[in-house]
């Protein structure tokens, strides 16, 4: 699944560690999501959505739109 | 989970604190396991010498098993979803290795093509397969 996490993070000048701490996950988890190696669970996707104050579908794209 | 103190911290500080808590937990679990291992050795020696009755071994085994379950449960509760997945994949690979390796060796033994099944070797190899799978996942080979 494609996502805009890296762009959104860069816009805020956050490191992967900063984002990981705000999401209460490891830095490896943030890296795996950004590189598309891991699709986050629904609870984590909601946390990401709330953190960036954006709807989930504006952050993640399953390629069907 | 984050509490009021955590929300006042930066993300990097929160991550650092989270990592420290996990390392502390693993260190405590390691120390307790080492002490439990030593205690088990002492108890089994005392049993061999006839000082302790047989049921004491079962009590020790029960305590060790309960400790193992509790620490594993707590560890899996503390790690994030990616590490949980890494652990689950490692366990699945180990399980598949076992259900293929053990009957295969048994078949070859039955046909006279291999020596008798050595369960200790299969146990070690299964554990090894799980560890290798976990390391592969940790290296980002998902």
N, CA and C atoms of all chains as a GROMACS GRO file, in nm:
protein
  621
    1UNK      N    1   0.083  -0.119   0.000
    1UNK     CA    2   0.000   0.000   0.000
    1UNK      C    3   0.088   0.126   0.000
    2UNK      N    4   0.055   0.222  -0.086
    2UNK     CA    5   0.131   0.348  -0.090
    2UNK      C    6   0.083   0.440   0.023
    3UNK      N    7   0.175   0.524   0.068
    3UNK     CA    8   0.133   0.622   0.168
    3UNK      C    9   0.220   0.748   0.159
    4UNK      N   10   0.169   0.855   0.223
    4UNK     CA   11   0.238   0.985   0.219
    4UNK      C   12   0.307   1.016   0.351
    5UNK      N   13   0.333   0.914   0.427
    5UNK     CA   14   0.387   0.934   0.562
    5UNK      C   15   0.521   1.010   0.560
    6UNK      N   16   0.608   0.970   0.467
    6UNK     CA   17   0.740   1.032   0.461
    6UNK      C   18   0.728   1.182   0.429
    7UNK      N   19   0.639   1.214   0.336
    7UNK     CA   20   0.617   1.354   0.295
    7UNK      C   21   0.560   1.433   0.412
    8UNK      N   22   0.458   1.378   0.475
    8UNK     CA   23   0.393   1.448   0.587
    8UNK      C   24   0.491   1.469   0.702
    9UNK      N   25   0.574   1.369   0.723
    9UNK     CA   26   0.675   1.379   0.830
    9UNK      C   27   0.776   1.488   0.795
   10UNK      N   28   0.820   1.489   0.669
   10UNK     CA   29   0.920   1.589   0.625
   10UNK      C   30   0.863   1.731   0.635
   11UNK      N   31   0.733   1.745   0.605
   11UNK     CA   32   0.670   1.878   0.613
   11UNK      C   33   0.675   1.934   0.755
   12UNK      N   34   0.679   1.845   0.851
   12UNK     CA   35   0.682   1.888   0.992
   12UNK      C   36   0.823   1.885   1.051
   13UNK      N   37   0.919   1.850   0.967
   13UNK     CA   38   1.059   1.838   1.012
   13UNK      C   39   1.076   1.737   1.124
   14UNK      N   40   1.002   1.629   1.115
   14UNK     CA   41   1.012   1.525   1.216
   14UNK      C   42   1.105   1.414   1.167
   15UNK      N   43   1.185   1.363   1.257
   15UNK     CA   44   1.265   1.245   1.224
   15UNK      C   45   1.175   1.122   1.239
   16UNK      N   46   1.225   1.009   1.191
   16UNK     CA   47   1.146   0.885   1.208
   16UNK      C   48   1.128   0.856   1.357
   17UNK      N   49   1.232   0.885   1.435
   17UNK     CA   50   1.226   0.860   1.580
   17UNK      C   51   1.120   0.949   1.645
   18UNK      N   52   1.113   1.075   1.600
   18UNK     CA   53   1.012   1.168   1.654
   18UNK      C   54   0.871   1.116   1.626
   19UNK      N   55   0.849   1.075   1.501
   19UNK     CA   56   0.716   1.024   1.464
   19UNK      C   57   0.686   0.895   1.542
   20UNK      N   58   0.787   0.808   1.552
   20UNK     CA   59   0.768   0.681   1.624
   20UNK      C   60   0.726   0.707   1.769
   21UNK      N   61   0.795   0.802   1.833
   21UNK     CA   62   0.761   0.836   1.972
   21UNK      C   63   0.620   0.889   1.985
   22UNK      N   64   0.578   0.972   1.889
   22UNK     CA   65   0.443   1.030   1.894
   22UNK      C   66   0.336   0.923   1.870
   23UNK      N   67   0.374   0.817   1.795
   23UNK     CA   68   0.277   0.710   1.765
   23UNK      C   69   0.287   0.593   1.862
   24UNK      N   70   0.386   0.599   1.952
   24UNK     CA   71   0.410   0.491   2.048
   24UNK      C   72   0.443   0.358   1.978
   25UNK      N   73   0.526   0.367   1.874
   25UNK     CA   74   0.577   0.246   1.807
   25UNK      C   75   0.728   0.260   1.794
   26UNK      N   76   0.794   0.156   1.743
   26UNK     CA   77   0.939   0.164   1.725
   26UNK      C   78   0.973   0.242   1.598
   27UNK      N   79   1.098   0.287   1.588
   27UNK     CA   80   1.142   0.357   1.467
   27UNK      C   81   1.136   0.262   1.347
   28UNK      N   82   1.166   0.135   1.373
   28UNK     CA   83   1.162   0.035   1.266
   28UNK      C   84   1.021   0.023   1.206
   29UNK      N   85   0.921   0.039   1.293
   29UNK     CA   86   0.782   0.029   1.245
   29UNK      C   87   0.752   0.146   1.150
   30UNK      N   88   0.797   0.266   1.187
   30UNK     CA   89   0.775   0.383   1.101
   30UNK      C   90   0.846   0.362   0.967
   31UNK      N   91   0.969   0.315   0.973
   31UNK     CA   92   1.047   0.290   0.851
   31UNK      C   93   0.978   0.185   0.763
   32UNK      N   94   0.928   0.077   0.825
   32UNK     CA   95   0.862  -0.030   0.749
   32UNK      C   96   0.734   0.021   0.683
   33UNK      N   97   0.662   0.110   0.752
   33UNK     CA   98   0.538   0.165   0.693
   33UNK      C   99   0.574   0.258   0.577
   34UNK      N  100   0.673   0.345   0.600
   34UNK     CA  101   0.713   0.441   0.495
   34UNK      C  102   0.760   0.371   0.368
   35UNK      N  103   0.832   0.260   0.385
   35UNK     CA  104   0.887   0.190   0.268
   35UNK      C  105   0.788   0.087   0.210
   36UNK      N  106   0.668   0.082   0.268
   36UNK     CA  107   0.565  -0.008   0.217
   36UNK      C  108   0.586  -0.154   0.252
   37UNK      N  109   0.675  -0.180   0.350
   37UNK     CA  110   0.699  -0.319   0.389
   37UNK      C  111   0.602  -0.366   0.496
   38UNK      N  112   0.531  -0.271   0.553
   38UNK     CA  113   0.433  -0.308   0.656
   38UNK      C  114   0.310  -0.219   0.643
   39UNK      N  115   0.194  -0.282   0.634
   39UNK     CA  116   0.068  -0.206   0.636
   39UNK      C  117   0.022  -0.196   0.780
   40UNK      N  118   0.002  -0.072   0.830
   40UNK     CA  119  -0.035  -0.059   0.971
   40UNK      C  120  -0.172  -0.119   1.000
   41UNK      N  121  -0.190  -0.157   1.126
   41UNK     CA  122  -0.321  -0.206   1.169
   41UNK      C  123  -0.419  -0.089   1.166
   42UNK      N  124  -0.547  -0.119   1.175
   42UNK     CA  125  -0.647  -0.012   1.174
   42UNK      C  126  -0.630   0.083   1.294
   43UNK      N  127  -0.607   0.032   1.416
   43UNK     CA  128  -0.585   0.125   1.528
   43UNK      C  129  -0.465   0.219   1.505
   44UNK      N  130  -0.357   0.164   1.447
   44UNK     CA  131  -0.239   0.249   1.422
   44UNK      C  132  -0.269   0.349   1.310
   45UNK      N  133  -0.342   0.306   1.208
   45UNK     CA  134  -0.379   0.396   1.098
   45UNK      C  135  -0.462   0.512   1.152
   46UNK      N  136  -0.550   0.483   1.247
   46UNK     CA  137  -0.631   0.589   1.309
   46UNK      C  138  -0.543   0.685   1.390
   47UNK      N  139  -0.444   0.628   1.459
   47UNK     CA  140  -0.353   0.714   1.538
   47UNK      C  141  -0.277   0.809   1.444
   48UNK      N  142  -0.231   0.753   1.331
   48UNK     CA  143  -0.158   0.833   1.232
   48UNK      C  144  -0.250   0.943   1.178
   49UNK      N  145  -0.372   0.904   1.147
   49UNK     CA  146  -0.470   0.998   1.094
   49UNK      C  147  -0.496   1.112   1.192
   50UNK      N  148  -0.510   1.080   1.321
   50UNK     CA  149  -0.536   1.184   1.422
   50UNK      C  150  -0.413   1.273   1.440
   51UNK      N  151  -0.296   1.211   1.436
   51UNK     CA  152  -0.173   1.288   1.455
   51UNK      C  153  -0.155   1.393   1.346
   52UNK      N  154  -0.180   1.354   1.222
   52UNK     CA  155  -0.164   1.447   1.110
   52UNK      C  156  -0.292   1.525   1.080
   53UNK      N  157  -0.398   1.498   1.155
   53UNK     CA  158  -0.528   1.564   1.140
   53UNK      C  159  -0.576   1.558   0.995
   54UNK      N  160  -0.569   1.436   0.941
   54UNK     CA  161  -0.613   1.413   0.803
   54UNK      C  162  -0.690   1.282   0.798
   55UNK      N  163  -0.782   1.268   0.703
   55UNK     CA  164  -0.851   1.139   0.689
   55UNK      C  165  -0.752   1.029   0.646
   56UNK      N  166  -0.780   0.908   0.686
   56UNK     CA  167  -0.690   0.794   0.654
   56UNK      C  168  -0.664   0.785   0.502
   57UNK      N  169  -0.771   0.804   0.422
   57UNK     CA  170  -0.754   0.786   0.277
   57UNK      C  171  -0.670   0.896   0.212
   58UNK      N  172  -0.642   1.004   0.287
   58UNK     CA  173  -0.551   1.106   0.233
   58UNK      C  174  -0.405   1.074   0.266
   59UNK      N  175  -0.388   0.979   0.354
   59UNK     CA  176  -0.251   0.937   0.392
   59UNK      C  177  -0.216   0.806   0.322
   60UNK      N  178  -0.311   0.714   0.320
   60UNK     CA  179  -0.287   0.582   0.260
   60UNK      C  180  -0.368   0.565   0.132
   61UNK      N  181  -0.304   0.496   0.037
   61UNK     CA  182  -0.371   0.474  -0.092
   61UNK      C  183  -0.353   0.327  -0.130
   62UNK      N  184  -0.465   0.257  -0.145
   62UNK     CA  185  -0.454   0.114  -0.180
   62UNK      C  186  -0.447   0.094  -0.331
   63UNK      N  187  -0.435   0.204  -0.406
   63UNK     CA  188  -0.417   0.196  -0.551
   63UNK      C  189  -0.545   0.167  -0.627
   64UNK      N  190  -0.660   0.176  -0.560
   64UNK     CA  191  -0.787   0.147  -0.629
   64UNK      C  192  -0.865   0.273  -0.664
   65UNK      N  193  -0.810   0.388  -0.626
   65UNK     CA  194  -0.881   0.513  -0.657
   65UNK      C  195  -0.834   0.570  -0.790
   66UNK      N  196   0.137   0.245   2.623
   66UNK     CA  197   0.043   0.356   2.627
   66UNK      C  198   0.110   0.483   2.682
   67UNK      N  199   0.060   0.597   2.642
   67UNK     CA  200   0.119   0.722   2.688
   67UNK      C  201   0.037   0.778   2.803
   68UNK      N  202   0.105   0.840   2.900
   68UNK     CA  203   0.033   0.905   3.008
   68UNK      C  204   0.058   1.056   3.000
   69UNK      N  205   0.012   1.130   3.104
   69UNK     CA  206   0.022   1.276   3.101
   69UNK      C  207   0.167   1.324   3.092
   70UNK      N  208   0.258   1.256   3.163
   70UNK     CA  209   0.400   1.294   3.161
   70UNK      C  210   0.456   1.275   3.021
   71UNK      N  211   0.416   1.163   2.957
   71UNK     CA  212   0.467   1.131   2.825
   71UNK      C  213   0.427   1.235   2.721
   72UNK      N  214   0.301   1.285   2.730
   72UNK     CA  215   0.253   1.377   2.627
   72UNK      C  216   0.328   1.510   2.630
   73UNK      N  217   0.388   1.544   2.747
   73UNK     CA  218   0.464   1.669   2.756
   73UNK      C  219   0.602   1.653   2.693
   74UNK      N  220   0.645   1.528   2.668
   74UNK     CA  221   0.778   1.502   2.612
   74UNK      C  222   0.773   1.506   2.459
   75UNK      N  223   0.890   1.526   2.400
   75UNK     CA  224   0.898   1.519   2.254
   75UNK      C  225   0.886   1.373   2.212
   76UNK      N  226   0.858   1.352   2.082
   76UNK     CA  227   0.844   1.216   2.032
   76UNK      C  228   0.971   1.135   2.052
   77UNK      N  229   1.086   1.202   2.026
   77UNK     CA  230   1.214   1.130   2.039
   77UNK      C  231   1.240   1.090   2.183
   78UNK      N  232   1.206   1.180   2.278
   78UNK     CA  233   1.224   1.148   2.420
   78UNK      C  234   1.132   1.034   2.462
   79UNK      N  235   1.008   1.036   2.407
   79UNK     CA  236   0.912   0.930   2.439
   79UNK      C  237   0.961   0.795   2.385
   80UNK      N  238   1.020   0.800   2.264
   80UNK     CA  239   1.071   0.676   2.204
   80UNK      C  240   1.187   0.621   2.288
   81UNK      N  241   1.273   0.714   2.333
   81UNK     CA  242   1.388   0.675   2.414
   81UNK      C  243   1.340   0.610   2.545
   82UNK      N  244   1.242   0.673   2.607
   82UNK     CA  245   1.188   0.621   2.733
   82UNK      C  246   1.122   0.484   2.711
   83UNK      N  247   1.051   0.470   2.598
   83UNK     CA  248   0.985   0.344   2.565
   83UNK      C  249   1.089   0.232   2.548
   84UNK      N  250   1.199   0.267   2.475
   84UNK     CA  251   1.306   0.170   2.450
   84UNK      C  252   1.373   0.130   2.581
   85UNK      N  253   1.397   0.231   2.668
   85UNK     CA  254   1.461   0.204   2.798
   85UNK      C  255   1.375   0.111   2.882
   86UNK      N  256   1.243   0.135   2.882
   86UNK     CA  257   1.151   0.050   2.961
   86UNK      C  258   1.157  -0.094   2.912
   87UNK      N  259   1.162  -0.112   2.778
   87UNK     CA  260   1.165  -0.246   2.721
   87UNK      C  261   1.296  -0.316   2.755
   88UNK      N  262   1.407  -0.241   2.745
   88UNK     CA  263   1.539  -0.299   2.776
   88UNK      C  264   1.543  -0.338   2.924
   89UNK      N  265   1.490  -0.250   3.011
   89UNK     CA  266   1.487  -0.280   3.155
   89UNK      C  267   1.406  -0.406   3.181
   90UNK      N  268   1.291  -0.416   3.114
   90UNK     CA  269   1.205  -0.533   3.131
   90UNK      C  270   1.279  -0.660   3.088
   91UNK      N  271   1.346  -0.654   2.971
   91UNK     CA  272   1.420  -0.772   2.921
   91UNK      C  273   1.534  -0.808   3.016
   92UNK      N  274   1.602  -0.705   3.071
   92UNK     CA  275   1.714  -0.731   3.163
   92UNK      C  276   1.663  -0.799   3.290
   93UNK      N  277   1.551  -0.750   3.343
   93UNK     CA  278   1.493  -0.811   3.464
   93UNK      C  279   1.453  -0.956   3.434
   94UNK      N  280   1.390  -0.978   3.317
   94UNK     CA  281   1.348  -1.113   3.279
   94UNK      C  282   1.469  -1.204   3.266
   95UNK      N  283   1.578  -1.151   3.209
   95UNK     CA  284   1.700  -1.231   3.192
   95UNK      C  285   1.759  -1.270   3.328
   96UNK      N  286   1.766  -1.172   3.419
   96UNK     CA  287   1.824  -1.198   3.552
   96UNK      C  288   1.739  -1.302   3.627
   97UNK      N  289   1.606  -1.283   3.622
   97UNK     CA  290   1.517  -1.379   3.691
   97UNK      C  291   1.532  -1.518   3.629
   98UNK      N  292   1.545  -1.525   3.495
   98UNK     CA  293   1.562  -1.655   3.429
   98UNK      C  294   1.693  -1.721   3.473
   99UNK      N  295   1.798  -1.640   3.484
   99UNK     CA  296   1.928  -1.695   3.526
   99UNK      C  297   1.920  -1.748   3.669
  100UNK      N  298   1.855  -1.671   3.758
  100UNK     CA  299   1.839  -1.715   3.897
  100UNK      C  300   1.754  -1.842   3.902
  101UNK      N  301   1.645  -1.843   3.821
  101UNK     CA  302   1.557  -1.961   3.818
  101UNK      C  303   1.634  -2.083   3.766
  102UNK      N  304   1.722  -2.061   3.667
  102UNK     CA  305   1.803  -2.172   3.614
  102UNK      C  306   1.896  -2.228   3.721
  103UNK      N  307   1.960  -2.137   3.796
  103UNK     CA  308   2.048  -2.181   3.905
  103UNK      C  309   1.970  -2.256   4.012
  104UNK      N  310   1.852  -2.200   4.048
  104UNK     CA  311   1.770  -2.262   4.152
  104UNK      C  312   1.725  -2.401   4.109
  105UNK      N  313   1.690  -2.415   3.980
  105UNK     CA  314   1.646  -2.545   3.929
  105UNK      C  315   1.759  -2.647   3.940
  106UNK      N  316   1.881  -2.601   3.908
  106UNK     CA  317   1.998  -2.690   3.919
  106UNK      C  318   2.019  -2.735   4.063
  107UNK      N  319   2.008  -2.640   4.157
  107UNK     CA  320   2.026  -2.673   4.300
  107UNK      C  321   1.919  -2.771   4.345
  108UNK      N  322   1.793  -2.743   4.306
  108UNK     CA  323   1.681  -2.830   4.347
  108UNK      C  324   1.698  -2.970   4.290
  109UNK      N  325   1.739  -2.980   4.162
  109UNK     CA  326   1.755  -3.114   4.103
  109UNK      C  327   1.871  -3.190   4.167
  110UNK      N  328   1.977  -3.116   4.208
  110UNK     CA  329   2.089  -3.180   4.281
  110UNK      C  330   2.041  -3.234   4.416
  111UNK      N  331   1.960  -3.150   4.484
  111UNK     CA  332   1.907  -3.191   4.615
  111UNK      C  333   1.814  -3.312   4.601
  112UNK      N  334   1.740  -3.314   4.490
  112UNK     CA  335   1.651  -3.428   4.464
  112UNK      C  336   1.735  -3.555   4.438
  113UNK      N  337   1.843  -3.539   4.358
  113UNK     CA  338   1.931  -3.652   4.329
  113UNK      C  339   1.994  -3.708   4.457
  114UNK      N  340   2.025  -3.615   4.552
  114UNK     CA  341   2.087  -3.657   4.679
  114UNK      C  342   1.984  -3.713   4.778
  115UNK      N  343   1.855  -3.709   4.739
  115UNK     CA  344   1.750  -3.762   4.826
  115UNK      C  345   1.707  -3.665   4.935
  116UNK      N  346   1.751  -3.539   4.927
  116UNK     CA  347   1.715  -3.440   5.029
  116UNK      C  348   1.571  -3.390   5.007
  117UNK      N  349   1.534  -3.369   4.880
  117UNK     CA  350   1.401  -3.317   4.848
  117UNK      C  351   1.314  -3.427   4.789
  118UNK      N  352   1.182  -3.424   4.816
  118UNK     CA  353   1.091  -3.524   4.756
  118UNK      C  354   1.067  -3.495   4.608
  119UNK      N  355   1.016  -3.593   4.535
  119UNK     CA  356   0.993  -3.581   4.391
  119UNK      C  357   0.898  -3.470   4.352
  120UNK      N  358   0.794  -3.446   4.435
  120UNK     CA  359   0.696  -3.343   4.398
  120UNK      C  360   0.758  -3.203   4.392
  121UNK      N  361   0.869  -3.183   4.465
  121UNK     CA  362   0.931  -3.049   4.465
  121UNK      C  363   0.979  -3.011   4.325
  122UNK      N  364   1.020  -3.113   4.246
  122UNK     CA  365   1.064  -3.087   4.108
  122UNK      C  366   0.945  -3.034   4.026
  123UNK      N  367   0.827  -3.094   4.048
  123UNK     CA  368   0.708  -3.050   3.973
  123UNK      C  369   0.668  -2.908   4.013
  124UNK      N  370   0.685  -2.877   4.141
  124UNK     CA  371   0.653  -2.741   4.188
  124UNK      C  372   0.746  -2.641   4.119
  125UNK      N  373   0.877  -2.674   4.118
  125UNK     CA  374   0.975  -2.586   4.052
  125UNK      C  375   0.944  -2.570   3.904
  126UNK      N  376   0.911  -2.681   3.840
  126UNK     CA  377   0.879  -2.679   3.698
  126UNK      C  378   0.756  -2.590   3.674
  127UNK      N  379   0.653  -2.604   3.760
  127UNK     CA  380   0.532  -2.524   3.748
  127UNK      C  381   0.562  -2.375   3.762
  128UNK      N  382   0.648  -2.340   3.859
  128UNK     CA  383   0.683  -2.198   3.880
  128UNK      C  384   0.758  -2.144   3.758
  129UNK      N  385   0.853  -2.225   3.708
  129UNK     CA  386   0.932  -2.182   3.591
  129UNK      C  387   0.841  -2.163   3.469
  130UNK      N  388   0.746  -2.256   3.449
  130UNK     CA  389   0.654  -2.247   3.335
  130UNK      C  390   0.565  -2.123   3.347
  131UNK      N  391   0.512  -2.101   3.469
  131UNK     CA  392   0.426  -1.983   3.491
  131UNK      C  393   0.505  -1.855   3.465
  132UNK      N  394   0.631  -1.851   3.510
  132UNK     CA  395   0.717  -1.734   3.487
  132UNK      C  396   0.740  -1.712   3.339
  133UNK      N  397   0.768  -1.820   3.266
  133UNK     CA  398   0.792  -1.811   3.123
  133UNK      C  399   0.669  -1.756   3.050
  134UNK      N  400   0.552  -1.808   3.085
  134UNK     CA  401   0.427  -1.763   3.022
  134UNK      C  402   0.403  -1.614   3.052
  135UNK      N  403   0.420  -1.577   3.181
  135UNK     CA  404   0.396  -1.437   3.222
  135UNK      C  405   0.490  -1.340   3.150
  136UNK      N  406   0.619  -1.374   3.147
  136UNK     CA  407   0.715  -1.285   3.084
  136UNK      C  408   0.691  -1.275   2.933
  137UNK      N  409   0.657  -1.389   2.870
  137UNK     CA  410   0.631  -1.387   2.726
  137UNK      C  411   0.508  -1.301   2.697
  138UNK      N  412   0.402  -1.322   2.777
  138UNK     CA  413   0.278  -1.246   2.761
  138UNK      C  414   0.307  -1.096   2.773
  139UNK      N  415   0.380  -1.061   2.878
  139UNK     CA  416   0.409  -0.920   2.905
  139UNK      C  417   0.498  -0.862   2.796
  140UNK      N  418   0.595  -0.941   2.746
  140UNK     CA  419   0.685  -0.893   2.639
  140UNK      C  420   0.603  -0.861   2.513
  141UNK      N  421   0.515  -0.955   2.477
  141UNK     CA  422   0.436  -0.936   2.355
  141UNK      C  423   0.336  -0.821   2.370
  142UNK      N  424   0.300  -0.788   2.494
  142UNK     CA  425   0.211  -0.676   2.520
  142UNK      C  426   0.287  -0.542   2.507
  143UNK      N  427   0.417  -0.546   2.536
  143UNK     CA  428   0.497  -0.423   2.537
  143UNK      C  429   0.551  -0.384   2.400
  144UNK      N  430   0.577  -0.484   2.314
  144UNK     CA  431   0.635  -0.451   2.184
  144UNK      C  432   0.526  -0.396   2.091
  145UNK      N  433   0.568  -0.330   1.982
  145UNK     CA  434   0.468  -0.275   1.890
  145UNK      C  435   0.424  -0.382   1.791
  146UNK      N  436   0.328  -0.344   1.704
  146UNK     CA  437   0.267  -0.444   1.615
  146UNK      C  438   0.367  -0.505   1.517
  147UNK      N  439   0.470  -0.428   1.477
  147UNK     CA  440   0.568  -0.482   1.382
  147UNK      C  441   0.651  -0.592   1.449
  148UNK      N  442   0.695  -0.566   1.573
  148UNK     CA  443   0.774  -0.666   1.644
  148UNK      C  444   0.688  -0.789   1.678
  149UNK      N  445   0.561  -0.763   1.707
  149UNK     CA  446   0.469  -0.874   1.734
  149UNK      C  447   0.459  -0.963   1.609
  150UNK      N  448   0.447  -0.899   1.491
  150UNK     CA  449   0.441  -0.973   1.365
  150UNK      C  450   0.570  -1.051   1.342
  151UNK      N  451   0.684  -0.986   1.371
  151UNK     CA  452   0.814  -1.054   1.355
  151UNK      C  453   0.818  -1.181   1.441
  152UNK      N  454   0.770  -1.167   1.565
  152UNK     CA  455   0.766  -1.283   1.655
  152UNK      C  456   0.673  -1.391   1.603
  153UNK      N  457   0.557  -1.351   1.554
  153UNK     CA  458   0.460  -1.449   1.505
  153UNK      C  459   0.512  -1.521   1.381
  154UNK      N  460   0.578  -1.446   1.291
  154UNK     CA  461   0.636  -1.508   1.171
  154UNK      C  462   0.746  -1.607   1.210
  155UNK      N  463   0.828  -1.566   1.306
  155UNK     CA  464   0.937  -1.654   1.351
  155UNK      C  465   0.879  -1.784   1.408
  156UNK      N  466   0.773  -1.771   1.487
  156UNK     CA  467   0.710  -1.890   1.545
  156UNK      C  468   0.648  -1.977   1.437
  157UNK      N  469   0.587  -1.914   1.336
  157UNK     CA  470   0.524  -1.990   1.227
  157UNK      C  471   0.630  -2.068   1.148
  158UNK      N  472   0.742  -2.002   1.119
  158UNK     CA  473   0.851  -2.068   1.045
  158UNK      C  474   0.904  -2.186   1.128
  159UNK      N  475   0.923  -2.163   1.259
  159UNK     CA  476   0.970  -2.271   1.347
  159UNK      C  477   0.872  -2.387   1.349
  160UNK      N  478   0.744  -2.355   1.356
  160UNK     CA  479   0.640  -2.458   1.361
  160UNK      C  480   0.639  -2.539   1.230
  161UNK      N  481   0.644  -2.469   1.116
  161UNK     CA  482   0.645  -2.538   0.986
  161UNK      C  483   0.770  -2.624   0.973
  162UNK      N  484   0.883  -2.570   1.021
  162UNK     CA  485   1.007  -2.648   1.016
  162UNK      C  486   0.987  -2.779   1.093
  163UNK      N  487   0.928  -2.768   1.211
  163UNK     CA  488   0.911  -2.887   1.296
  163UNK      C  489   0.817  -2.989   1.230
  164UNK      N  490   0.702  -2.942   1.178
  164UNK     CA  491   0.605  -3.039   1.124
  164UNK      C  492   0.653  -3.102   0.993
  165UNK      N  493   0.759  -3.044   0.933
  165UNK     CA  494   0.818  -3.107   0.815
  165UNK      C  495   0.937  -3.194   0.856
  166UNK      N  496   1.024  -3.139   0.942
  166UNK     CA  497   1.150  -3.208   0.977
  166UNK      C  498   1.126  -3.337   1.054
  167UNK      N  499   1.039  -3.331   1.155
  167UNK     CA  500   1.024  -3.448   1.242
  167UNK      C  501   0.965  -3.569   1.166
  168UNK      N  502   0.850  -3.554   1.094
  168UNK     CA  503   0.798  -3.671   1.021
  168UNK      C  504   0.891  -3.718   0.910
  169UNK      N  505   0.964  -3.622   0.847
  169UNK     CA  506   1.056  -3.661   0.739
  169UNK      C  507   1.165  -3.753   0.795
  170UNK      N  508   1.225  -3.707   0.905
  170UNK     CA  509   1.331  -3.788   0.967
  170UNK      C  510   1.275  -3.924   1.009
  171UNK      N  511   1.153  -3.923   1.066
  171UNK     CA  512   1.088  -4.047   1.110
  171UNK      C  513   1.070  -4.142   0.991
  172UNK      N  514   1.028  -4.086   0.877
  172UNK     CA  515   1.007  -4.166   0.755
  172UNK      C  516   1.139  -4.228   0.709
  173UNK      N  517   1.245  -4.143   0.705
  173UNK     CA  518   1.376  -4.192   0.659
  173UNK      C  519   1.431  -4.298   0.755
  174UNK      N  520   1.403  -4.278   0.884
  174UNK     CA  521   1.447  -4.379   0.983
  174UNK      C  522   1.374  -4.511   0.958
  175UNK      N  523   1.243  -4.498   0.933
  175UNK     CA  524   1.159  -4.616   0.909
  175UNK      C  525   1.205  -4.694   0.786
  176UNK      N  526   1.256  -4.620   0.687
  176UNK     CA  527   1.303  -4.683   0.564
  176UNK      C  528   1.448  -4.731   0.574
  177UNK      N  529   1.508  -4.706   0.689
  177UNK     CA  530   1.647  -4.746   0.711
  177UNK      C  531   1.749  -4.656   0.643
  178UNK      N  532   1.705  -4.536   0.609
  178UNK     CA  533   1.795  -4.443   0.539
  178UNK      C  534   1.861  -4.342   0.634
  179UNK      N  535   1.814  -4.338   0.758
  179UNK     CA  536   1.868  -4.239   0.853
  179UNK      C  537   1.874  -4.302   0.993
  180UNK      N  538   1.961  -4.248   1.079
  180UNK     CA  539   1.964  -4.299   1.217
  180UNK      C  540   1.836  -4.263   1.292
  181UNK      N  541   1.823  -4.313   1.414
  181UNK     CA  542   1.702  -4.288   1.493
  181UNK      C  543   1.680  -4.139   1.512
  182UNK      N  544   1.550  -4.103   1.519
  182UNK     CA  545   1.515  -3.961   1.536
  182UNK      C  546   1.576  -3.909   1.666
  183UNK      N  547   1.647  -3.796   1.654
  183UNK     CA  548   1.705  -3.734   1.773
  183UNK      C  549   1.625  -3.606   1.802
  184UNK      N  550   1.542  -3.616   1.905
  184UNK     CA  551   1.451  -3.505   1.934
  184UNK      C  552   1.522  -3.379   1.980
  185UNK      N  553   1.639  -3.399   2.042
  185UNK     CA  554   1.716  -3.282   2.087
  185UNK      C  555   1.767  -3.202   1.966
  186UNK      N  556   1.811  -3.275   1.864
  186UNK     CA  557   1.859  -3.209   1.742
  186UNK      C  558   1.745  -3.134   1.674
  187UNK      N  559   1.626  -3.199   1.668
  187UNK     CA  560   1.510  -3.135   1.603
  187UNK      C  561   1.468  -3.012   1.683
  188UNK      N  562   1.471  -3.023   1.816
  188UNK     CA  563   1.436  -2.910   1.903
  188UNK      C  564   1.530  -2.792   1.874
  189UNK      N  565   1.661  -2.821   1.872
  189UNK     CA  566   1.760  -2.714   1.849
  189UNK      C  567   1.744  -2.655   1.710
  190UNK      N  568   1.721  -2.740   1.609
  190UNK     CA  569   1.707  -2.692   1.472
  190UNK      C  570   1.580  -2.608   1.457
  191UNK      N  571   1.472  -2.649   1.525
  191UNK     CA  572   1.347  -2.572   1.521
  191UNK      C  573   1.368  -2.434   1.582
  192UNK      N  574   1.435  -2.432   1.695
  192UNK     CA  575   1.466  -2.305   1.762
  192UNK      C  576   1.552  -2.219   1.670
  193UNK      N  577   1.652  -2.284   1.605
  193UNK     CA  578   1.741  -2.213   1.513
  193UNK      C  579   1.664  -2.154   1.396
  194UNK      N  580   1.570  -2.232   1.340
  194UNK     CA  581   1.490  -2.184   1.227
  194UNK      C  582   1.409  -2.061   1.268
  195UNK      N  583   1.353  -2.062   1.388
  195UNK     CA  584   1.276  -1.947   1.438
  195UNK      C  585   1.364  -1.824   1.453
  196UNK      N  586   1.483  -1.846   1.509
  196UNK     CA  587   1.576  -1.733   1.531
  196UNK      C  588   1.619  -1.674   1.397
  197UNK      N  589   1.651  -1.760   1.300
  197UNK     CA  590   1.693  -1.711   1.168
  197UNK      C  591   1.579  -1.630   1.104
  198UNK      N  592   1.455  -1.682   1.114
  198UNK     CA  593   1.340  -1.611   1.057
  198UNK      C  594   1.324  -1.475   1.125
  199UNK      N  595   1.342  -1.470   1.256
  199UNK     CA  596   1.328  -1.345   1.331
  199UNK      C  597   1.436  -1.245   1.288
  200UNK      N  598   1.560  -1.294   1.272
  200UNK     CA  599   1.670  -1.206   1.230
  200UNK      C  600   1.645  -1.152   1.089
  201UNK      N  601   1.598  -1.239   0.999
  201UNK     CA  602   1.566  -1.195   0.862
  201UNK      C  603   1.464  -1.082   0.865
  202UNK      N  604   1.360  -1.099   0.948
  202UNK     CA  605   1.256  -0.996   0.958
  202UNK      C  606   1.315  -0.866   1.015
  203UNK      N  607   1.401  -0.882   1.114
  203UNK     CA  608   1.462  -0.764   1.177
  203UNK      C  609   1.554  -0.690   1.082
  204UNK      N  610   1.613  -0.765   0.987
  204UNK     CA  611   1.700  -0.702   0.888
  204UNK      C  612   1.620  -0.635   0.776
  205UNK      N  613   1.489  -0.640   0.789
  205UNK     CA  614   1.402  -0.574   0.692
  205UNK      C  615   1.365  -0.661   0.574
  206UNK      N  616   1.398  -0.790   0.579
  206UNK     CA  617   1.365  -0.881   0.468
  206UNK      C  618   1.224  -0.936   0.492
  207UNK      N  619   1.126  -0.850   0.470
  207UNK     CA  620   0.986  -0.888   0.498
  207UNK      C  621   0.914  -0.924   0.369
   0.00000   0.00000   0.00000
